[in-house]
């Protein structure tokens, strides 16, 4: 089988050596309010304060989307689900004089603007993340709740942001109690914001302002009354299945070179002391195992006679670097991060710089292993399975191995892994193999800068 391994690499716009790590805003004009530390403006009209928290499928505005909008105003909590008319939320927002979020400046507001377009935000916004930091409280919201002794999460033990993603996936597959739990988790987040705000007011208001804050503190201390879908006896809507990626193996690869291609996927570890995940994907049929030694990996690759090898490991250094170690004389000038990693960072995908100390051995091993395989005439690409799973709408292994297993099976991959849960390294190796099929089918984007070898990510 023949195909063009790197058919005219398409470098994303703006890929240059000065590419910033922070997500750039879209070009349209923004009216988003900056975060204010002025709490006194909240005292006059406490019932016109809107507390806001969203749930999403992940952290990347580029690949993920909002699943739930939770908000409270006038002591009442409401919720709007993805796929529903957002008018109730927008009406509440139109009544609000002030907005309260936790990390809303960098997350919630941006996600909602991507979802809803231009939003008429209240001009006054208190982001509790920064207000708490100014008061000497650092960490995420749940850590601050723990420090302050706030307990709004009865019956929600173990539910966090990662679990919230899984709850949405369960609901999308018809599990309505999972949606109930997700709404209750969001309500707890919103209600806890009120308790945190109460602590900030009680700590920092001057005596004259403290008296004016009675109405606000009374609001913050009460449990918000549930309305609409948040009520336990409400009828929940059918899942918005149209929001799930509807394509699978047959849709993407039928009639292409990828349909019957053989790809080896390798989820490489930093040393042979810890086994690496290995997958041979022949069409849609996956065989997985773990392998430790480099010689054994090369032997297994050659025995499989693959059309392509797809490796989860950095396969090149930042331009200008000559070795992985910190004693490289170009370390300061060339840095520890490649353009491909900067692009993923901009898209909200968490990825480690290839030459931080904990990644140096992996990078060195990946480059050497890819070179050995290429010298035997087998083409090799670099992939990042976490990004691929985000693009394909499959929960990452951090959400639970069984969800990654289910997602790969639903995509159309077959094999023993469907019935017997393998290691998470083997599941990531299957994903690496799928990226190879995407590439053979001409459905990858090359992330790189001038002089770099590309990291390949799927495109749907």
VMD Tcl script that draws the C-alpha trace (Angstrom):
set ca {
  {0.00 0.00 0.00}
  {1.34 3.44 -0.85}
  {0.35 6.87 0.30}
  {1.95 10.27 0.69}
  {3.14 10.43 4.29}
  {3.35 14.22 4.52}
  {1.30 15.60 1.63}
  {2.14 19.32 1.61}
  {2.10 19.97 5.33}
  {-0.49 22.58 6.23}
  {0.98 24.78 8.93}
  {-1.74 26.46 11.00}
  {-1.93 30.22 10.58}
  {0.24 32.07 13.06}
  {2.69 29.24 13.67}
  {5.92 31.07 14.33}
  {8.58 30.92 16.96}
  {7.00 33.78 18.92}
  {3.60 32.11 19.18}
  {2.13 32.96 22.60}
  {1.01 30.19 24.92}
  {-2.15 31.98 26.08}
  {-5.34 31.48 24.07}
  {-5.86 34.44 21.79}
  {-9.29 36.05 21.69}
  {-11.30 35.94 18.48}
  {-11.14 39.12 16.45}
  {-14.68 40.31 17.20}
  {-15.16 43.11 19.71}
  {-15.61 41.94 23.29}
  {-17.76 43.59 25.95}
  {-16.71 41.16 28.68}
  {-16.29 42.88 32.07}
  {-12.99 42.64 33.87}
  {-12.93 41.27 37.39}
  {-13.47 43.85 40.14}
  {-12.41 43.67 43.78}
  {-15.07 46.22 44.76}
  {-17.59 44.24 46.84}
  {-19.45 47.34 48.05}
  {-21.32 47.59 44.74}
  {-23.01 44.30 45.61}
  {-24.64 45.63 48.77}
  {-27.26 47.93 47.24}
  {-29.11 45.40 45.06}
  {-28.29 41.87 46.30}
  {-31.29 40.31 44.55}
  {-29.89 41.54 41.21}
  {-26.65 39.57 41.54}
  {-26.27 36.59 39.20}
  {-24.09 33.67 40.31}
  {-22.87 31.68 37.30}
  {-21.14 28.33 36.74}
  {-21.00 26.14 33.63}
  {-20.14 22.51 32.94}
  {-18.32 21.46 29.77}
  {-17.06 18.35 28.00}
  {-13.48 19.45 28.74}
  {-11.18 22.43 29.12}
  {-10.54 23.27 25.47}
  {-12.65 25.97 23.86}
  {-11.28 24.72 20.54}
  {-12.59 21.16 20.87}
  {-15.04 21.09 23.80}
  {-18.47 22.61 24.37}
  {-20.80 23.72 27.16}
  {-23.07 20.99 28.53}
  {-24.92 22.91 31.27}
  {-25.38 26.52 32.40}
  {-26.18 26.87 36.10}
  {-27.14 30.25 37.54}
  {-28.84 31.81 40.55}
  {-30.47 35.21 40.90}
  {-32.80 36.50 43.61}
  {-32.19 33.36 45.65}
  {-33.40 31.02 42.89}
  {-31.25 28.47 41.05}
  {-31.97 27.53 37.44}
  {-30.28 25.46 34.77}
  {-30.18 25.33 30.97}
  {-28.83 22.26 29.16}
  {-26.91 22.14 25.91}
  {-29.38 21.93 23.03}
  {-32.05 23.92 24.90}
  {-33.21 27.47 24.31}
  {-30.90 29.67 26.45}
  {-33.58 32.38 26.81}
  {-34.25 31.74 30.55}
  {-30.57 32.27 31.29}
  {-30.30 35.32 29.04}
  {-33.42 36.83 30.63}
  {-31.89 36.35 34.09}
  {-28.64 37.85 32.84}
  {-30.55 40.85 31.53}
  {-31.91 41.52 35.04}
  {-28.53 41.30 36.72}
  {-26.51 44.32 37.82}
  {-23.53 42.26 39.00}
  {-22.02 38.91 38.07}
  {-20.29 36.43 40.43}
  {-18.12 33.58 39.09}
  {-15.17 31.49 40.16}
  {-12.54 31.65 37.39}
  {-15.21 32.96 35.06}
  {-12.83 35.53 33.56}
  {-10.72 32.86 31.91}
  {-13.25 30.07 31.47}
  {-17.03 30.41 31.86}
  {-17.50 33.75 30.09}
  {-15.29 32.79 27.15}
  {-17.05 29.43 26.67}
  {-20.46 31.12 26.77}
  {-19.42 33.75 24.23}
  {-18.30 30.97 21.91}
  {-21.68 29.29 22.43}
  {-24.00 32.31 22.37}
  {-22.08 34.96 20.43}
  {-21.99 38.49 21.81}
  {-23.40 38.47 25.36}
  {-24.59 41.55 27.24}
  {-22.74 40.91 30.49}
  {-23.38 43.05 33.57}
  {-20.74 45.74 33.81}
  {-19.75 44.68 37.33}
  {-18.10 41.28 37.71}
  {-16.48 39.75 40.78}
  {-14.37 36.71 39.94}
  {-14.02 34.98 43.31}
  {-10.79 33.33 42.26}
  {-9.04 36.69 42.22}
  {-11.02 38.16 45.13}
  {-9.98 35.18 47.27}
  {-6.38 35.49 46.15}
  {-6.37 39.14 47.27}
  {-7.67 37.91 50.65}
  {-4.83 35.39 50.96}
  {-6.86 32.36 49.83}
  {-5.37 30.39 46.94}
  {-6.34 27.21 45.15}
  {-9.44 25.99 43.38}
  {-12.96 26.54 44.59}
  {-13.25 23.23 46.45}
  {-9.94 23.83 48.24}
  {-11.17 27.25 49.38}
  {-14.45 25.68 50.52}
  {-12.40 23.23 52.60}
  {-10.32 26.01 54.14}
  {-13.44 28.01 55.03}
  {-15.38 25.01 56.33}
  {-18.12 25.37 53.71}
  {-20.22 22.24 53.16}
  {-22.74 22.41 50.33}
  {-21.98 19.02 48.82}
  {-23.89 16.45 50.83}
  {-24.31 13.28 48.76}
  {-21.73 14.40 46.19}
  {-18.63 12.71 47.60}
  {-16.07 12.07 44.89}
  {-17.82 14.19 42.27}
  {-15.39 16.65 40.69}
  {-14.83 18.25 37.28}
  {-13.66 15.00 35.67}
  {-16.62 13.10 37.12}
  {-18.96 15.82 35.81}
  {-17.75 15.08 32.28}
  {-18.55 11.39 32.77}
  {-21.99 12.23 34.16}
  {-22.78 14.09 30.95}
  {-21.56 11.15 28.84}
  {-23.77 8.83 30.89}
  {-26.77 11.09 30.35}
  {-26.08 11.24 26.61}
  {-26.45 7.44 26.65}
  {-29.83 7.60 28.40}
  {-28.81 7.64 32.10}
  {-31.21 10.27 33.52}
  {-30.09 9.87 37.18}
  {-26.62 10.92 35.98}
  {-28.09 14.21 34.76}
  {-29.80 14.70 38.13}
  {-26.42 14.25 39.81}
  {-24.72 16.64 37.37}
  {-27.33 19.35 38.02}
  {-26.96 18.86 41.78}
  {-23.17 19.09 41.46}
  {-23.49 22.36 39.57}
  {-26.02 23.71 42.08}
  {-23.54 22.98 44.87}
  {-20.86 24.94 42.99}
  {-23.18 27.93 42.58}
  {-24.40 27.85 46.18}
  {-20.86 27.55 47.51}
  {-19.95 30.75 45.63}
  {-22.49 32.55 47.79}
  {-20.93 31.14 50.97}
  {-17.44 32.16 49.81}
  {-18.70 35.67 49.04}
  {-20.23 35.85 52.52}
  {-16.85 35.07 54.07}
  {-15.15 37.74 51.97}
  {-17.70 40.34 53.00}
  {-17.51 39.42 56.69}
  {-13.71 39.57 56.66}
  {-13.13 42.77 54.75}
  {-16.12 45.09 55.00}
  {-15.58 48.13 57.18}
  {-18.10 48.61 60.04}
  {-20.25 51.05 58.09}
  {-20.27 48.87 54.98}
  {-20.84 45.76 57.07}
  {-24.23 47.10 58.17}
  {-25.16 47.78 54.54}
  {-24.24 44.22 53.61}
  {-26.97 42.53 55.68}
  {-29.18 41.81 52.66}
  {-26.30 40.38 50.66}
  {-25.12 38.18 53.52}
  {-28.62 36.86 54.15}
  {-28.87 35.93 50.44}
  {-25.48 34.21 50.44}
  {-26.19 32.16 53.55}
  {-29.49 30.69 52.33}
  {-29.79 27.66 50.11}
  {-30.95 28.73 46.67}
  {-34.46 27.57 45.79}
  {-34.43 25.11 42.89}
  {-36.49 25.93 39.83}
  {-37.21 24.25 36.49}
  {-35.07 21.23 35.69}
  {-33.27 21.58 39.03}
  {-36.41 20.45 40.87}
  {-36.34 16.80 41.86}
  {-39.79 16.15 40.36}
  {-39.10 17.84 37.01}
  {-39.32 15.86 33.78}
  {-35.88 15.70 32.23}
  {-35.54 16.10 28.45}
  {-34.20 13.44 26.13}
  {-30.43 13.68 25.59}
  {-29.35 16.03 22.77}
  {-27.70 13.21 20.87}
  {-27.15 15.48 17.86}
  {-24.34 17.11 19.86}
  {-22.31 13.88 19.94}
  {-19.87 13.27 17.08}
  {-21.87 11.10 14.71}
  {-19.01 9.73 12.64}
  {-17.24 6.45 13.17}
  {-14.78 4.13 11.50}
  {-16.95 3.33 8.48}
  {-17.96 6.97 7.90}
  {-14.37 8.19 7.88}
  {-12.36 5.36 6.38}
  {-14.60 3.29 4.11}
  {-13.26 3.40 0.56}
  {-9.93 4.94 1.60}
  {-6.45 3.46 1.95}
  {-7.01 3.51 5.70}
  {-9.84 0.98 5.62}
  {-7.49 -2.00 5.35}
  {-4.22 -0.40 6.49}
  {-2.06 -1.79 9.26}
  {-0.89 0.74 11.84}
  {1.16 0.17 14.97}
  {0.32 2.54 17.81}
  {2.78 2.99 20.64}
  {2.06 4.76 23.93}
  {5.69 5.11 24.92}
  {7.00 5.47 28.47}
  {10.18 7.18 29.58}
  {12.14 3.99 30.24}
  {12.00 0.22 29.75}
  {11.37 -0.16 33.48}
  {7.73 0.71 32.83}
  {6.00 -1.19 30.01}
  {4.70 0.77 27.02}
  {1.28 0.27 25.47}
  {1.45 -1.42 22.05}
  {-1.34 -1.90 19.50}
  {-1.50 -3.40 16.02}
  {-4.58 -2.09 14.24}
  {-5.42 -3.99 11.06}
  {-8.33 -2.08 9.63}
  {-10.69 -1.88 12.57}
  {-9.30 -4.93 14.43}
  {-7.03 -4.11 17.36}
  {-4.56 -6.37 19.15}
  {-2.91 -4.89 22.24}
  {-0.25 -5.77 24.77}
  {2.51 -4.08 26.73}
  {6.21 -4.20 25.82}
  {9.17 -2.93 27.81}
  {12.49 -3.30 25.97}
  {13.34 -1.13 22.93}
  {14.67 -4.10 20.98}
  {11.43 -5.98 21.66}
  {9.41 -2.96 20.49}
  {11.37 -2.74 17.22}
  {11.06 -6.48 16.66}
  {7.28 -6.35 17.26}
  {6.90 -3.40 14.87}
  {8.82 -5.13 12.08}
  {6.93 -8.40 12.60}
  {3.61 -6.55 12.18}
  {4.73 -5.19 8.77}
  {2.80 -1.95 9.29}
  {2.10 0.76 6.76}
  {2.75 3.34 9.47}
  {3.81 3.66 13.11}
  {2.17 6.31 15.30}
  {3.97 7.12 18.55}
  {2.82 9.11 21.58}
  {6.13 10.77 22.39}
  {7.95 13.91 21.29}
  {9.94 12.93 18.19}
  {12.00 16.09 17.79}
  {13.57 18.85 19.87}
  {12.69 22.54 19.88}
  {14.45 24.23 16.96}
  {17.97 25.13 18.03}
  {18.30 22.48 20.75}
  {20.93 19.79 20.25}
  {20.29 17.57 23.28}
  {17.59 16.97 25.86}
  {19.59 17.78 28.99}
  {19.56 21.13 30.77}
  {23.28 21.63 30.07}
  {22.51 22.28 26.40}
  {24.16 25.66 25.65}
  {21.07 26.66 23.59}
  {18.62 25.90 26.37}
  {17.89 29.52 27.29}
  {17.68 30.73 23.71}
  {15.70 27.83 22.22}
  {13.62 26.94 25.26}
  {12.02 23.66 26.32}
  {8.82 23.78 24.29}
  {8.07 23.13 20.63}
  {5.61 25.07 18.50}
  {3.31 22.03 18.31}
  {2.97 22.07 22.08}
  {2.35 25.81 22.08}
  {-0.46 25.37 19.56}
  {-2.15 22.75 21.75}
  {-1.75 25.02 24.77}
  {-3.46 27.82 22.85}
  {-6.32 25.45 22.10}
  {-6.76 24.61 25.77}
  {-5.21 21.13 25.58}
  {-2.94 20.38 28.51}
  {0.40 19.12 27.20}
  {3.80 19.01 28.85}
  {6.77 20.80 27.27}
  {8.96 18.13 25.71}
  {12.09 19.10 27.66}
  {10.91 19.66 31.20}
  {12.94 17.33 33.44}
  {10.17 14.72 33.73}
  {9.86 14.52 29.91}
  {13.53 14.48 28.90}
  {14.02 10.70 29.02}
  {10.78 10.10 27.11}
  {11.76 12.59 24.41}
  {15.23 11.08 24.07}
  {13.81 7.56 23.91}
  {11.10 8.50 21.39}
  {13.55 10.19 19.00}
  {15.95 7.25 19.14}
  {13.20 4.65 18.68}
  {11.60 6.50 15.76}
  {15.01 6.76 14.08}
  {15.58 3.01 14.42}
  {12.17 2.21 12.93}
  {12.55 4.69 10.06}
  {15.95 3.27 9.19}
  {14.18 -0.05 8.64}
  {11.95 1.60 6.02}
  {8.80 2.08 8.11}
  {7.29 5.61 8.24}
  {6.67 7.09 11.71}
  {4.49 9.97 12.88}
  {4.09 11.65 16.25}
  {0.65 11.85 17.84}
  {-0.96 12.91 21.10}
  {-3.81 10.53 22.04}
  {-5.35 12.91 24.57}
  {-5.92 15.54 21.88}
  {-7.23 12.87 19.49}
  {-9.74 11.67 22.09}
  {-10.95 15.23 22.67}
  {-11.46 15.71 18.93}
  {-13.31 12.39 18.60}
  {-15.53 13.17 21.58}
  {-14.23 10.24 23.62}
  {-13.62 10.68 27.38}
  {-9.93 10.51 28.26}
  {-8.55 7.82 30.55}
  {-8.59 10.34 33.41}
  {-12.39 10.10 33.38}
  {-12.15 6.31 33.80}
  {-10.59 3.58 31.67}
  {-13.98 2.01 30.99}
  {-15.20 5.19 29.30}
  {-12.21 5.30 27.00}
  {-12.81 1.61 26.28}
  {-16.48 2.31 25.47}
  {-15.66 5.31 23.30}
  {-13.18 3.37 21.18}
  {-15.68 0.53 20.80}
  {-18.48 2.93 19.82}
  {-16.17 4.47 17.23}
  {-16.04 1.07 15.58}
  {-12.78 -0.50 16.74}
  {-13.02 -4.24 17.42}
  {-10.87 -6.53 19.53}
  {-10.47 -8.31 22.81}
  {-10.26 -4.94 24.59}
  {-14.04 -4.58 24.16}
  {-14.71 -7.49 26.55}
  {-11.60 -7.46 28.74}
  {-10.50 -4.05 29.99}
  {-6.78 -3.65 29.18}
  {-4.33 -1.20 30.72}
  {-4.80 2.49 30.05}
  {-1.51 2.42 28.12}
  {-2.98 -0.12 25.71}
  {-6.13 1.99 25.25}
  {-3.98 5.01 24.43}
  {-2.00 2.84 22.02}
  {-5.26 2.01 20.20}
  {-5.90 5.75 19.93}
  {-2.38 6.25 18.53}
  {-3.15 3.64 15.89}
  {-6.38 5.43 14.99}
  {-4.46 8.67 14.49}
  {-2.35 6.73 12.00}
  {-5.50 5.72 10.11}
  {-6.70 9.32 10.13}
  {-3.36 10.30 8.63}
  {-3.45 7.65 5.91}
  {-6.98 8.81 5.04}
  {-5.74 12.42 4.70}
  {-7.60 13.55 7.81}
  {-4.87 15.01 10.00}
  {-3.63 18.48 10.79}
  {0.12 18.95 11.11}
  {1.03 21.01 14.18}
  {4.58 22.35 13.93}
  {6.74 25.38 13.38}
  {9.53 26.03 10.88}
  {12.16 23.31 11.14}
  {10.05 21.03 13.36}
  {8.72 17.60 12.61}
  {4.92 17.73 12.90}
  {2.65 16.36 15.55}
  {-0.44 14.93 13.84}
  {-3.94 15.44 15.21}
  {-7.14 14.12 13.59}
  {-9.66 16.30 11.79}
  {-13.31 15.37 11.47}
}
mol new
graphics top color blue
foreach p $ca { graphics top sphere $p radius 0.5 }
foreach p [lrange $ca 0 end-1] q [lrange $ca 1 end] { graphics top cylinder $p $q radius 0.2 }
display resetview
